[in-house]
Amino acid sequence: MSTHEHFFLDKSDPGSWRAINSFSRKVAAANEEAEIPRSVTELLNVRVSQINGCAYCLNMHVRQAREAGVTDQQLAVLPAWRETQVFSPLERSALTIAEATTELDHSTLHQELTSARETLTDKQFSALQWSAIAINAFNRISILSGHPVRAKRSEQ
């Protein structure tokens, strides 16, 4: 490979790419088993992708969030979610986990996770943490690969 060719991490090792996708499917199954609505998982995915600045994942997960029933208002205020009343206790716990897992601020990590834990079952708490770990991994793969976000053609 010359230095002028684009390097896609996900394409460079198909076995590892298949493994992380298998992991992602397992995490999705755990969320389903824990009765986490898809809309909550997608809110978490969008928030983590916002923090990490992953344009490719934001493009995909904002669309998937809307399809799962996340409102435009929720997406609009997501970076300031703590200042609003538009998120349910489950959604607020998921967003707390999203931020704590992504930022890993050691001074507040356990306090934040304990706060989120108050409204969740053990299965939900586990599933949401694994979800945040998974989307963080995909964000890093997409950012390192420079996955492009192309403009959509205007719809007629």
Helices and strands as residue ranges (DSSP letters): H 9-12, H 14-33, H 38-52, H 55-67, H 72-77, G 78-83, H 89-103, H 109-117, H 122-145
